[in-house]
Amino acid sequence: MRADEHVRVDLLGVARVRRRGEEVALDGWPHRRAAELVELLALAGGHHRLLRDQVVEALWPHLDAAAGAANLRKAAHHARRALGTPDAVVLRGGVVALFPGTPVVTDVDSFEHAADEALRGADPDRCAAAADLWTGDLLPGALYEEWTQDRRAALRRRHRELLRRCGRWDQLVAADPTDEDGYRGLMRAATDRGDRATAIRWYGRLCGVLERELGVL
């Protein structure tokens, strides 16, 4: 698929839309809910569309149906203006769709597909290649939005499992400072190369982390 035949939405580490050679960052929009509407639809998978009530419940859970629908129309309007095209977000028949006439590709979908294939085959090289597709946490600018939290946690778990399967122990410990497998891998690697002092330092760091974070030794 050529670049001009689809819309690319990046959500890992950065949030941006790329279309026909142009790039629009989703961070820093004056109308934040408009950007979140685009992000929510991009995460929906499939045809990147949701029922109107699902969108309202995710973005305006404390409003009644009429007020939520009004805010949705306003956010869709601002999203279309920011992305420079009237087909960016379409509301029709109780459904909200992202670029309904154009294939949408996201880095999240690409990462999840590669991770699933690699973990199914348990091939360390494929796990490493899939791990390389991880470019950062999901929507770091929306860490506290409830609609992002389950998906973010699932992506983090998948990333850590890829690192574990391909033996990238230093990256695993950086991703999760309490991961005992990561420290064991680092200690084993240091011992194998005869570096006992480094192995002891990793053991000491693990003990310190467990005591500080979990209250155990």
Buried (B, 14 or more C-beta within 10 A) or exposed (E): EEEEEBBBBBBBEBBBBBBEEEEBEBEEBEBBBBBBBBBBBBBBBEBBBBEBBBBBBBBBEEBEEEEBBEBBEBBBBBBBEBBEBEEBBBBEEEBBBBBBEBEBBBBBBBBBEBBEBBBEEEBBEBBBBBBEBBEEBBBBBBEEBEBBEEBBEEBBEBBBBBBBBBBBBBBBBEBBBEBEBBBBBBBBBBBEEEEEEBBEBBBEBBEEBBEEEEEEE
